[in-house]
Amino acid sequence: RLLLLVVSSCLLAAAFDEVVTFGSVIKLQNSQEGSRLHSHEVKYGSGSGQQSVTGVRTSDDVNSHWNLLAALGKPTIRGEPVQCGDKIRLQHLKTECFLHSHHFDAPLSKGNQEVSCFGSEKESDTGDNWEVVCGNDEWLESESVKLQHVDTGAFLALSGQQFGRPIAGQREVVGSAHESGSINWRVAEGVFMGRNKIE
């Protein structure tokens, strides 16, 4: 009876778990280290020279908001659940560039891949596409997921290193070829679009 009660409780909790939907504005928090995915109008001094992407510990920074959009060439249907295996783009809310990666070396941790914020809605390319890797049919708000860069196969990760001035204390975000705890991310704060009920 106890086992049946536990299983029933888990099923009930899963049934009411909120699904992440396209069109939402979200903050992504690294599950291992706690930093939120962040960008700002500071460019890398090496590599691509594009807008930098970092991790910050604060929860109330407006520069950590990202629009959750469909992959390049696909329409974004507001309220449509994100399925595990879907390809997405993340557009920085304030500067409107896209979370991007490519075969430049990361600025601090050589051997990792640079992650930048690049382009605009008119200039978006396949380097902005990321695949949602998760363990359910849909991406749930309570679930940690991995974001794998479609063009290069690297996982969005934290390297464990920190920048100096002018962004002292911010964490280096990279594309990593290795699966580790730092590649897991969860949805933290945000403005979530209600699930689209149209089938």
C-alpha positions in Angstrom: 0.0 0.0 0.0 2.8 2.4 0.9 4.5 1.7 -2.5 1.2 2.3 -4.3 0.7 5.6 -2.5 4.2 6.8 -3.4 3.8 5.9 -7.0 0.4 7.6 -7.1 1.8 10.7 -5.6 4.6 10.8 -8.1 2.2 10.4 -11.0 0.0 13.1 -9.6 2.9 15.5 -9.2 4.0 14.8 -12.8 0.6 15.4 -14.1 0.6 18.9 -12.7 4.2 19.8 -13.5 4.5 22.8 -15.7 5.8 22.4 -19.2 8.2 24.9 -20.7 6.6 26.6 -23.8 7.8 28.5 -26.8 7.3 32.3 -26.5 8.3 32.3 -22.8 10.9 34.7 -21.4 13.2 32.6 -19.1 16.3 32.6 -17.0 18.4 29.5 -17.2 20.3 28.5 -14.0 23.2 26.1 -14.0 22.1 23.1 -11.9 25.6 22.5 -10.4 26.9 26.0 -9.8 23.8 28.1 -9.6 24.8 30.9 -12.0 22.3 32.2 -14.5 23.0 32.5 -18.2 23.8 36.1 -18.9 24.8 38.5 -21.6 25.5 42.3 -21.9 27.0 44.8 -24.3 30.6 43.8 -23.5 32.5 42.1 -26.4 35.1 39.4 -26.2 38.7 40.8 -26.5 39.7 37.7 -28.4 38.2 35.0 -30.6 35.2 36.2 -32.5 35.0 39.6 -30.8 31.2 39.0 -30.5 29.1 39.9 -27.5 30.1 37.9 -24.4 28.0 35.4 -22.6 28.7 34.7 -19.0 27.2 33.2 -15.8 26.1 35.5 -12.9 25.1 34.6 -9.4 22.4 37.3 -8.9 18.8 36.4 -9.6 17.5 39.9 -10.4 19.6 41.0 -13.3 17.6 42.0 -16.4 20.5 40.9 -18.6 19.7 37.3 -17.8 16.4 37.1 -19.6 16.1 35.1 -22.8 13.2 34.7 -25.3 12.6 31.0 -26.1 12.1 30.7 -29.8 11.9 27.9 -32.4 14.9 26.9 -34.5 15.9 28.9 -37.5 13.3 28.6 -40.3 10.5 27.4 -38.1 7.7 29.6 -36.8 7.5 30.2 -33.0 4.0 29.2 -31.8 3.5 30.9 -28.5 2.4 28.4 -25.8 3.5 25.3 -27.7 5.2 22.9 -25.4 8.9 22.3 -26.0 9.5 18.6 -26.6 12.7 16.8 -25.6 14.7 16.7 -28.8 13.3 20.0 -30.2 15.8 22.5 -31.6 15.4 26.0 -30.2 17.0 29.4 -30.2 17.5 31.7 -27.2 17.3 35.4 -28.0 18.7 37.9 -25.4 15.8 40.0 -24.4 17.7 43.3 -24.0 20.2 43.3 -26.9 18.2 40.9 -29.2 21.2 38.8 -30.3 21.1 35.0 -30.2 22.9 32.5 -28.0 25.5 31.3 -30.5 28.6 29.0 -30.7 31.2 28.1 -33.3 34.8 26.7 -33.5 36.5 29.6 -31.8 38.4 28.8 -28.6 36.8 29.9 -25.3 38.6 33.0 -24.0 39.8 31.5 -20.6 39.6 27.7 -20.8 41.4 26.6 -24.0 40.0 23.3 -25.3 36.5 24.5 -24.8 34.5 26.3 -27.4 33.5 30.0 -27.3 29.8 30.8 -26.6 28.7 34.3 -27.7 25.6 36.3 -28.4 25.4 37.2 -32.1 23.3 38.6 -34.8 19.6 39.6 -34.9 16.3 38.2 -36.2 17.4 39.1 -39.7 20.9 37.8 -39.3 20.3 34.5 -37.4 22.0 31.4 -38.7 22.4 27.7 -37.8 25.0 28.6 -35.2 22.1 29.8 -33.1 20.3 26.4 -32.9 20.5 24.3 -29.7 18.9 20.9 -29.1 17.0 20.3 -25.8 18.3 17.0 -24.3 16.0 15.8 -21.5 14.5 12.6 -20.1 10.7 13.2 -20.6 8.5 13.7 -23.6 8.4 17.4 -22.8 10.7 20.0 -21.1 9.4 20.4 -17.6 10.1 23.5 -15.4 11.4 21.3 -12.6 13.7 19.3 -14.8 17.4 19.9 -15.5 18.1 19.7 -19.2 21.2 19.8 -21.5 21.5 22.2 -24.4 23.6 20.7 -27.2 24.8 23.0 -30.0 23.4 21.6 -33.3 26.3 22.6 -35.6 29.2 21.5 -33.4 27.7 19.0 -30.9 29.1 20.9 -27.9 27.1 21.2 -24.7 26.4 24.6 -23.1 28.4 24.5 -19.9 30.3 26.5 -17.2 34.1 26.0 -17.3 34.7 26.9 -13.6 36.8 29.9 -14.5 36.0 33.6 -13.8 36.6 36.8 -15.7 38.5 39.8 -14.5 37.7 43.4 -15.2 35.5 44.8 -16.7 33.2 41.8 -15.8 35.0 40.6 -12.7 33.5 37.6 -11.0 31.3 36.6 -13.9 31.7 32.9 -14.9 32.9 31.7 -18.2 30.2 30.0 -20.3 31.5 27.6 -22.9 30.7 24.8 -25.3 32.0 21.6 -23.9 32.6 18.3 -25.7 32.5 16.5 -22.4 29.4 15.5 -20.4 29.7 16.7 -16.8 27.6 18.2 -14.1 28.2 21.7 -15.4 26.2 21.0 -18.6 22.9 20.7 -16.7 20.5 23.7 -16.7 17.1 24.4 -15.2 14.5 27.1 -15.7 14.6 29.6 -12.9 12.7 32.9 -13.0 10.7 34.0 -16.1 7.5 35.0 -17.7 5.9 31.7 -18.9 3.4 31.4 -21.7 0.5 29.2 -20.8 0.3 25.9 -22.6 -1.4 26.1 -26.0 -4.5 23.9 -25.7 -5.1 23.6 -29.4 -4.2 20.2 -30.7 
